[in-house]
Amino acid sequence: MTDDPVTTLADLRVVVDRIEGRSVCGLRPGDSFTVTRSSELRLPEGGHFCLYALAAVLPLLPARQRALDPDDWLARDCEVACPDPEERLVMRIESGDVRAHRTDDLT
């Protein structure tokens, strides 16, 4: 790295923790995707992820990539529910490696 400003961001893994209703979208506990290199979403080969579950978790990911104050509710709460009331799918956001990125390379 150079003397350019850097931003540190964690890689994230979003995992289906549990399904408390009937599974409609085909996801099962343990299914997951990762977010790496600031904005790259990666699915396991042959995997899929429900668009509605993804829409529920997406707004939280940029904040979870950053260091949070321990008293911030988002630092303590890592579960997100899919909006489908019959499925009641619950996902868990897990933090991974923290990487430094040139701030100018981020959008």
VEXMARTI-393765 format. One record per residue (C-alpha): x, y, z; residue in one letter; residue number from 1. Coordinates in nm, 4 decimals, always signed. Example, Ala and Ser with C-alpha at 12.3 -4.5 7.8 and 13.67 -1.06 7.14 Angstrom:
BEGIN
+----------+----------+----------+------+------+
!        x !        y !        z ! rofi ! voke !
+----------+----------+----------+------+------+
!  +1.2300 !  -0.4500 !  +0.7800 !    A !    1 !
!  +1.3670 !  -0.1060 !  +0.7140 !    S !    2 !
+----------+----------+----------+------+------+
REM end
This chain:
BEGIN
+----------+----------+----------+------+------+
!        x !        y !        z ! rofi ! voke !
+----------+----------+----------+------+------+
!  +0.0000 !  +0.0000 !  +0.0000 !    M !    1 !
!  +0.1035 !  +0.3600 !  -0.0481 !    T !    2 !
!  +0.0338 !  +0.6691 !  +0.1588 !    D !    3 !
!  -0.3106 !  +0.6926 !  -0.0023 !    D !    4 !
!  -0.6037 !  +0.6911 !  +0.2409 !    P !    5 !
!  -0.7318 !  +0.3419 !  +0.3157 !    V !    6 !
!  -1.0615 !  +0.2029 !  +0.4371 !    T !    7 !
!  -1.0714 !  -0.1239 !  +0.6282 !    T !    8 !
!  -1.3648 !  -0.3523 !  +0.5530 !    L !    9 !
!  -1.4460 !  -0.7013 !  +0.6736 !    A !   10 !
!  -1.5420 !  -0.9840 !  +0.4435 !    D !   11 !
!  -1.8855 !  -1.1147 !  +0.5388 !    L !   12 !
!  -2.0647 !  -1.4461 !  +0.5186 !    R !   13 !
!  -2.4451 !  -1.4584 !  +0.5288 !    V !   14 !
!  -2.5740 !  -1.7988 !  +0.6366 !    V !   15 !
!  -2.9267 !  -1.9354 !  +0.6563 !    V !   16 !
!  -2.9440 !  -2.0053 !  +1.0295 !    D !   17 !
!  -3.2930 !  -2.1529 !  +1.0461 !    R !   18 !
!  -3.6315 !  -2.1721 !  +0.8809 !    I !   19 !
!  -3.9160 !  -2.1513 !  +1.1311 !    E !   20 !
!  -4.1985 !  -2.1943 !  +0.8776 !    G !   21 !
!  -4.2308 !  -2.3808 !  +0.5496 !    R !   22 !
!  -3.9438 !  -2.3510 !  +0.3042 !    S !   23 !
!  -4.0731 !  -2.1910 !  -0.0136 !    V !   24 !
!  -3.7563 !  -2.0578 !  -0.1793 !    C !   25 !
!  -3.5531 !  -2.3790 !  -0.1688 !    G !   26 !
!  -3.2940 !  -2.2539 !  +0.0784 !    L !   27 !
!  -3.1883 !  -2.4728 !  +0.3696 !    R !   28 !
!  -3.0018 !  -2.4046 !  +0.6933 !    P !   29 !
!  -2.6329 !  -2.3723 !  +0.6106 !    G !   30 !
!  -2.6849 !  -2.2200 !  +0.2640 !    D !   31 !
!  -2.4775 !  -1.9046 !  +0.2321 !    S !   32 !
!  -2.3110 !  -1.6377 !  +0.0261 !    F !   33 !
!  -2.0061 !  -1.4214 !  +0.0932 !    T !   34 !
!  -1.9255 !  -1.0562 !  +0.0337 !    V !   35 !
!  -1.5584 !  -0.9911 !  -0.0272 !    T !   36 !
!  -1.3338 !  -0.7188 !  -0.1690 !    R !   37 !
!  -1.5829 !  -0.4549 !  -0.0551 !    S !   38 !
!  -1.8646 !  -0.5367 !  -0.2981 !    S !   39 !
!  -1.8269 !  -0.8805 !  -0.4575 !    E !   40 !
!  -2.1102 !  -1.1221 !  -0.3805 !    L !   41 !
!  -2.0070 !  -1.4863 !  -0.4205 !    R !   42 !
!  -2.2226 !  -1.7979 !  -0.4078 !    L !   43 !
!  -2.0906 !  -2.1492 !  -0.3638 !    P !   44 !
!  -2.0715 !  -2.3304 !  -0.6974 !    E !   45 !
!  -2.4191 !  -2.4442 !  -0.7971 !    G !   46 !
!  -2.5732 !  -2.2459 !  -0.5115 !    G !   47 !
!  -2.8541 !  -1.9951 !  -0.5210 !    H !   48 !
!  -3.0027 !  -1.7415 !  -0.2835 !    F !   49 !
!  -3.3578 !  -1.6138 !  -0.2621 !    C !   50 !
!  -3.3971 !  -1.2645 !  -0.4032 !    L !   51 !
!  -3.6316 !  -1.1585 !  -0.1219 !    Y !   52 !
!  -3.3994 !  -1.2850 !  +0.1519 !    A !   53 !
!  -3.1111 !  -1.1101 !  -0.0226 !    L !   54 !
!  -3.3104 !  -0.7846 !  -0.0381 !    A !   55 !
!  -3.3723 !  -0.8037 !  +0.3375 !    A !   56 !
!  -3.0047 !  -0.8390 !  +0.4295 !    V !   57 !
!  -2.8408 !  -0.6122 !  +0.1678 !    L !   58 !
!  -2.8993 !  -0.2772 !  +0.3448 !    P !   59 !
!  -2.7154 !  -0.3997 !  +0.6559 !    L !   60 !
!  -2.4027 !  -0.5319 !  +0.4862 !    L !   61 !
!  -2.2093 !  -0.2050 !  +0.4289 !    P !   62 !
!  -2.2421 !  -0.1149 !  +0.7965 !    A !   63 !
!  -2.1439 !  -0.4644 !  +0.9112 !    R !   64 !
!  -1.8291 !  -0.4456 !  +0.6980 !    Q !   65 !
!  -1.6988 !  -0.1590 !  +0.9137 !    R !   66 !
!  -1.5761 !  -0.1480 !  +1.2716 !    A !   67 !
!  -1.8735 !  -0.0648 !  +1.4928 !    L !   68 !
!  -1.8942 !  +0.0719 !  +1.8429 !    D !   69 !
!  -1.9583 !  -0.2265 !  +2.0749 !    P !   70 !
!  -2.2698 !  -0.0493 !  +2.2067 !    D !   71 !
!  -2.4179 !  -0.0144 !  +1.8570 !    D !   72 !
!  -2.7167 !  -0.2473 !  +1.8166 !    W !   73 !
!  -2.5804 !  -0.3654 !  +1.4816 !    L !   74 !
!  -2.2579 !  -0.4833 !  +1.6481 !    A !   75 !
!  -2.4619 !  -0.7040 !  +1.8828 !    R !   76 !
!  -2.7427 !  -0.8255 !  +1.6547 !    D !   77 !
!  -2.6369 !  -1.0410 !  +1.3630 !    C !   78 !
!  -2.9716 !  -1.1979 !  +1.2636 !    E !   79 !
!  -3.1914 !  -1.0841 !  +0.9755 !    V !   80 !
!  -3.5336 !  -1.2231 !  +0.8830 !    A !   81 !
!  -3.6653 !  -1.2728 !  +0.5319 !    C !   82 !
!  -3.9899 !  -1.0793 !  +0.4808 !    P !   83 !
!  -4.1888 !  -1.3883 !  +0.3742 !    D !   84 !
!  -4.4256 !  -1.4449 !  +0.6700 !    P !   85 !
!  -4.4911 !  -1.8109 !  +0.5877 !    E !   86 !
!  -4.1263 !  -1.9036 !  +0.5546 !    E !   87 !
!  -3.9769 !  -1.7170 !  +0.8526 !    R !   88 !
!  -3.6225 !  -1.7705 !  +0.7238 !    L !   89 !
!  -3.3562 !  -1.6275 !  +0.9569 !    V !   90 !
!  -3.0070 !  -1.5434 !  +0.8337 !    M !   91 !
!  -2.6921 !  -1.4785 !  +1.0355 !    R !   92 !
!  -2.4232 !  -1.2277 !  +0.9289 !    I !   93 !
!  -2.0707 !  -1.3436 !  +1.0161 !    E !   94 !
!  -1.7616 !  -1.1220 !  +0.9944 !    S !   95 !
!  -1.4467 !  -1.2572 !  +0.8364 !    G !   96 !
!  -1.1066 !  -1.1258 !  +0.7315 !    D !   97 !
!  -1.0546 !  -0.7509 !  +0.7502 !    V !   98 !
!  -0.8888 !  -0.6033 !  +0.4432 !    R !   99 !
!  -0.7484 !  -0.2593 !  +0.3676 !    A !  100 !
!  -0.8737 !  -0.0969 !  +0.0447 !    H !  101 !
!  -0.7550 !  +0.2231 !  -0.1165 !    R !  102 !
!  -1.0377 !  +0.4624 !  -0.0370 !    T !  103 !
!  -1.0254 !  +0.6057 !  -0.3900 !    D !  104 !
!  -1.0948 !  +0.2571 !  -0.5301 !    D !  105 !
!  -1.4281 !  +0.2339 !  -0.3444 !    L !  106 !
!  -1.7580 !  +0.3805 !  -0.4531 !    T !  107 !
+----------+----------+----------+------+------+
REM end
